[in-house]
């Protein structure tokens, strides 16, 4: 898994919508809110969608290097096999787990991660389930030095707990694509990430998941950094075509798309229609991810 995560051509599929974002994901998939009567039924429906994606002939390690799972997805099965095990043994895809519990209220132009009192137990469970790495998201809404410093420091602080469990942390300080000072926020964030990377102990490495930058190749110092295994990009609200175009401008960065991956997929499609569209999406993101 470590070899594939570090070196294999491909991208990471983000299949980790949690409670708050699940209704929107289902609506985009053609399932309206009235289709379920409680949260358990809602999560059953999203698991059916994710299982359909994972079992599709196009969804293999040939082009999908890894996949990020929601906690409930990790705890469920696909055809009687635990999801993470199914991903790796049946599809050749490296399993990651979303570990954050959502965002705290905005302060200093950012949203930090909420406290994670159960993180230790969750990480232990992830290890037993065969998970390779984790992902956690914060949000930057302004070029605020104090706020961005706090976001990056918190990400690396939790990242060290994850490394101590033998897991690979994907550190994700997302810069909102619609803010007026996005380019400035990215410059501040880059400097803070480099500080934290340089302070990591010898032998410790992380992955980074970042918004596609306003300035092409801004993150090249991170791609080349000896403490970074991989830099991956989130689609952040861009369409698939927009995200792929921006991705091609950034050498060494690969995709970790969610909405841009599932765009156009529908519960109403036949298996042939669904598989054909997913294959086309995967092909386009794969090619953009290995563009140099």
C-alpha positions in Angstrom: 0.0 0.0 0.0 2.8 2.4 0.9 4.5 1.8 -2.4 1.3 2.4 -4.4 0.3 5.5 -2.4 3.7 7.1 -3.0 4.5 6.1 -6.6 1.6 4.7 -8.6 0.0 6.7 -11.4 -3.7 7.3 -10.6 -5.8 9.4 -8.2 -7.7 9.1 -4.9 -11.5 8.8 -5.0 -13.1 10.7 -2.1 -16.1 8.6 -1.1 -16.3 10.1 2.4 -19.4 12.3 2.5 -20.6 12.3 6.1 -23.9 13.1 7.9 -24.1 16.8 6.8 -23.2 16.3 3.2 -24.9 13.0 2.6 -28.4 14.4 1.6 -26.7 16.7 -1.0 -24.7 13.8 -2.4 -27.8 11.6 -2.7 -29.8 14.4 -4.4 -27.0 14.8 -7.0 -27.3 11.0 -7.4 -31.0 11.4 -8.2 -32.4 10.4 -4.7 -34.5 13.1 -3.1 -34.8 13.6 0.7 -38.2 12.0 0.9 -36.7 8.7 -0.1 -35.7 7.9 3.5 -37.5 8.3 6.8 -34.5 8.3 9.2 -30.8 8.6 9.3 -30.2 4.9 9.2 -32.1 4.6 5.9 -30.2 7.5 4.5 -26.8 5.9 5.3 -28.1 2.6 3.7 -28.8 4.5 0.5 -25.4 6.2 0.4 -23.6 2.9 1.1 -25.5 1.4 -1.9 -24.2 4.2 -4.1 -20.6 3.8 -2.8 -20.8 0.0 -3.3 -22.1 0.5 -6.8 -19.1 2.8 -7.6 -16.5 0.5 -6.0 -17.9 -2.6 -7.7 -17.9 -1.0 -11.1 -15.5 -2.6 -13.6 -13.7 0.8 -14.1 -13.0 1.3 -10.4 -9.7 -0.6 -9.9 -6.2 0.2 -8.8 -5.1 0.5 -12.4 -6.3 4.1 -12.3 -7.9 4.7 -8.9 -4.8 4.6 -6.6 -6.8 5.0 -3.4 -10.2 5.7 -1.9 -11.2 7.7 1.2 -14.1 6.2 3.2 -16.5 7.6 5.8 -16.4 5.8 9.1 -19.7 4.0 8.5 -18.5 2.8 5.2 -15.4 1.3 6.8 -17.7 -0.5 9.3 -19.9 -2.0 6.5 -19.4 -4.8 4.1 -19.5 -5.1 0.3 -20.7 -8.6 -0.8 -19.9 -10.0 2.7 -16.3 -8.5 2.8 -15.3 -5.6 5.0 -15.2 -2.5 2.7 -11.5 -1.7 3.3 -10.5 -5.3 2.7 -12.7 -5.4 -0.4 -11.1 -2.3 -1.8 -7.6 -3.6 -1.4 -8.0 -7.3 -2.2 -10.7 -7.2 -4.8 -10.1 -3.9 -6.5 -6.4 -3.1 -5.7 -7.3 0.3 -4.2 -5.6 1.7 -1.1 -8.2 2.4 1.7 -8.1 5.7 3.6 -10.5 6.8 6.4 -12.0 10.3 7.1 -11.4 10.8 10.8 -12.5 14.4 11.5 -15.9 15.1 13.1 -16.7 18.2 11.1 -15.9 21.9 11.5 -15.9 24.2 14.4 -17.5 27.7 14.2 -15.6 30.3 12.1 -12.9 32.3 13.9 -10.1 34.4 12.5 -11.3 33.7 8.9 -11.0 29.9 9.3 -12.9 26.8 10.5 -10.8 24.5 12.7 -11.7 20.9 13.2 -14.1 20.0 16.0 -12.5 18.2 19.0 -12.0 14.4 18.3 -12.2 12.8 21.8 -12.7 9.3 20.2 -9.8 9.6 17.8 -7.6 7.2 19.6 -10.2 4.4 19.5 -11.1 5.2 15.9 -7.5 4.9 14.8 -7.1 1.6 16.6 -10.2 0.3 14.8 -8.9 1.6 11.5 -5.7 -0.4 11.9 -7.6 -3.6 12.6 -9.8 -3.0 9.6 -6.8 -2.7 7.2 -6.9 1.0 6.6 -3.7 2.5 5.3 -4.2 6.2 6.0 -6.5 8.9 7.2 -7.9 12.3 6.0 -9.1 15.3 8.0 -10.4 18.6 6.7 -10.3 22.2 7.9 -11.4 25.3 6.0 -9.7 28.6 5.2 -12.1 31.4 4.3 -9.7 34.4 4.4 -6.0 35.3 4.0 -5.8 35.7 7.8 -2.3 34.9 9.1 -3.5 34.0 12.7 -6.3 31.7 11.5 -4.2 29.9 8.8 -1.4 29.3 11.3 -3.9 27.8 13.7 -5.4 25.5 11.0 -2.1 24.2 9.8 -0.8 23.7 13.4 -3.9 21.8 14.4 -3.7 19.6 11.3 -0.1 18.6 12.0 -0.7 18.1 15.7 -3.4 15.6 15.0 -1.3 14.2 12.1 1.4 13.2 14.6 -1.2 11.2 16.6 -2.1 9.4 13.4 1.6 8.7 12.5 2.1 7.3 16.0 -0.5 4.6 15.2 1.4 3.6 12.0 -1.2 5.3 9.7 -0.5 7.8 6.9 -2.2 11.2 7.6 -3.7 13.2 4.7 -3.6 16.7 5.9 -6.3 18.9 4.3 -6.5 22.6 5.0 -9.0 23.5 2.2 -9.0 27.0 0.9 -12.5 28.0 -0.3 -12.4 28.6 -4.0 -14.8 31.6 -4.0 -12.9 33.9 -1.7 -11.5 37.2 -3.1 -8.1 36.7 -1.4 -7.6 33.0 -2.3 -4.2 33.5 -3.9 -2.9 35.3 -0.8 -4.4 32.7 1.5 -2.6 30.0 -0.4 0.8 31.8 -0.1 0.3 32.1 3.7 -0.8 28.4 4.0 2.2 27.2 1.9 4.6 29.0 4.2 3.0 27.5 7.3 2.9 24.0 5.9 6.6 24.2 5.0 7.4 25.3 8.6 5.5 22.3 10.0 7.1 19.9 7.5 10.6 21.1 8.3 9.9 20.5 12.0 8.8 16.8 11.5 11.2 14.2 13.0 13.4 12.3 10.7 11.6 9.5 8.9 8.1 10.9 9.4 6.1 11.7 6.3 2.6 13.0 5.5 0.3 13.4 2.5 -1.3 16.7 1.7 -4.8 17.4 0.2 -5.1 21.0 -1.0 -7.4 23.2 -3.1 -6.2 23.6 -6.7 -4.1 26.8 -6.5 -4.7 30.1 -8.2 -1.1 30.2 -9.2 0.0 27.2 -11.2 2.7 25.0 -9.6 2.5 27.0 -6.3 2.7 23.7 -4.4 5.8 22.4 -6.3 8.0 22.9 -3.1 5.5 20.6 -1.3 5.6 18.0 -4.1 9.4 18.0 -3.9 9.6 18.0 -0.1 11.3 15.0 1.5 8.6 14.8 4.2 5.8 14.6 1.7 4.6 11.3 0.2 2.1 12.8 -2.2 0.2 16.1 -2.8 -3.4 15.5 -3.9 -6.0 18.1 -4.9 -9.6 18.4 -4.0 -12.1 19.6 -6.6 -13.6 22.1 -4.1 -16.8 22.9 -6.1 -15.2 23.1 -9.6 -16.8 21.0 -12.3 -14.9 18.0 -13.4 -13.7 19.7 -16.6 -12.6 22.8 -14.6 -10.8 20.7 -12.0 -9.1 18.5 -14.6 -7.9 21.6 -16.4 -6.4 23.2 -13.3 -4.9 19.9 -12.2 -3.0 19.7 -15.5 -1.3 23.0 -14.6 0.3 21.5 -11.4 3.2 19.1 -11.9 3.3 16.1 -9.6 -0.2 16.8 -8.0 -2.8 14.1 -8.4 -6.6 14.3 -7.9 -8.6 13.4 -4.9 -12.0 14.3 -6.2 -15.5 13.7 -4.8 -18.2 15.7 -6.6 -16.1 15.9 -9.7 -15.8 12.1 -9.7 -19.5 11.3 -9.3 -20.8 14.2 -11.4 -23.6 12.9 -13.7 -23.9 9.5 -12.0 -27.6 8.6 -11.2 -29.5 5.9 -9.4 -31.8 5.8 -12.4 -29.1 4.8 -14.8 -28.8 1.2 -16.1 -25.6 -0.6 -15.0 -24.3 -0.1 -18.6 -24.9 3.6 -18.5 -23.6 4.0 -15.0 -20.4 2.0 -15.7 -19.7 3.8 -19.0 -20.0 7.3 -17.4 -17.9 6.3 -14.4 -15.3 4.8 -16.7 -15.2 8.1 -18.7 -14.9 10.2 -15.5 -12.1 8.0 -14.1 -10.2 8.1 -17.4 -10.3 11.9 -17.6 -9.2 12.4 -14.0 -6.5 9.7 -14.4 -5.1 11.5 -17.4 -5.2 14.9 -15.7 -3.5 13.4 -12.7 -0.5 12.1 -14.6 -0.2 15.1 -16.9 3.3 16.7 -16.6 
